[in-house]
Amino acid sequence: MYNEDNFIKALVEINNLNLIKSEWLLNNFILYKQSLNWPNNLPPIKRTSIIKSTIVEKFNIIYESILNEFDYRFNNEEKTLELK
């Protein structure tokens, strides 16, 4: 279901001292979307099938933690992320 290598690469990028968090969020949004159920024109919902203590869960937790540092909006029609 998931390509864990992509999630691992994204997690490794977190340790880069020159990381620009907003760019990291946008560059890895497609991975974040893979960990969600996103019905048409509705807000995203966390998948219940993510197993605890997996790479995908760790990525999801870190992604949401960084995302909450920003003022953002999900565009539910286009299923995109808008950072303000």
C-alpha positions in Angstrom: 0.0 0.0 0.0 2.7 2.5 1.0 6.3 2.8 -0.4 8.0 3.1 3.0 11.3 4.2 1.3 9.6 7.5 0.4 8.5 8.0 4.0 11.9 7.2 5.2 13.5 9.8 2.8 11.1 12.4 4.0 11.9 11.6 7.7 15.7 11.8 7.0 15.2 15.3 5.5 13.9 16.5 8.8 17.5 16.3 10.2 18.8 18.7 7.5 20.0 21.9 9.3 19.0 23.9 6.2 15.5 22.6 6.1 12.8 25.0 5.1 9.8 23.6 6.8 7.2 25.1 4.5 9.0 23.6 1.5 9.2 20.2 3.2 5.5 20.3 3.9 4.6 21.1 0.4 7.1 18.6 -1.1 5.8 15.8 1.0 2.2 16.6 0.9 1.5 13.8 -1.5 2.9 11.3 1.1 0.7 12.9 3.8 -2.3 12.5 1.5 -1.5 8.8 1.2 -2.0 8.4 4.9 -5.5 10.0 4.8 -8.9 9.3 3.5 -10.1 12.4 1.7 -13.6 12.2 0.4 -14.6 14.6 -2.3 -15.4 18.1 -1.0 -14.9 17.1 2.6 -12.0 17.5 5.0 -9.4 14.8 5.2 -9.8 12.0 7.8 -6.9 10.0 9.3 -6.8 6.4 8.1 -7.7 3.9 10.8 -5.5 1.3 9.1 -2.2 2.9 10.0 -0.4 0.6 12.3 1.1 2.1 15.4 4.9 2.4 15.6 5.3 2.2 11.8 7.3 4.6 9.6 4.0 5.9 8.1 2.6 6.7 11.5 5.8 8.4 12.6 5.8 10.5 9.4 2.2 11.4 9.9 2.8 12.6 13.5 5.8 14.7 12.5 4.1 16.1 9.4 1.1 17.2 11.5 3.4 18.6 14.2 5.2 20.8 11.6 2.0 21.7 9.8 0.6 23.0 13.1 3.4 25.6 13.2 1.8 27.3 10.2 -1.4 29.0 9.3 -2.8 26.7 6.7 -5.9 25.6 4.9 -6.9 22.4 3.1 -8.6 23.0 -0.2 -11.2 20.2 -0.1 -12.2 20.6 -3.7 -8.8 20.3 -5.2 -7.3 18.3 -2.3 -4.4 20.6 -1.8 -2.6 22.3 1.0 -2.4 26.1 1.1 0.1 27.7 3.5 -0.5 31.2 4.4 
